[in-house]
Amino acid sequence: MEAASAKNEERVVKAYQKIKADEKVREKVRKALAIATQLLEEGLPAESPAEKERRAASLLGGRE
């Protein structure tokens, strides 16, 4: 009985730690979305097709 209780307590601690870690991730995502929304609302100039192609090529490291 004590072994089962200890195992359950360990599971509760792990679940709590995961919840707290998830809350931190959620807060980071919320901040990132707020920044992205702000940038979109500022109406940044659109990329030309050539700029998009260059950026894509640089992300791929010239692998095509």
MOBEL-V53147 format. One record per pair of residues at least 24 apart in sequence whose C-alpha atoms are under 6 Angstrom apart, sorted by the first residue. I is the first residue (numbers start at 1). J is the second residue. If there is no record, write none. Layout:
# MOBEL-V53147
i & j
I & J
I & J
This chain:
# MOBEL-V53147
none
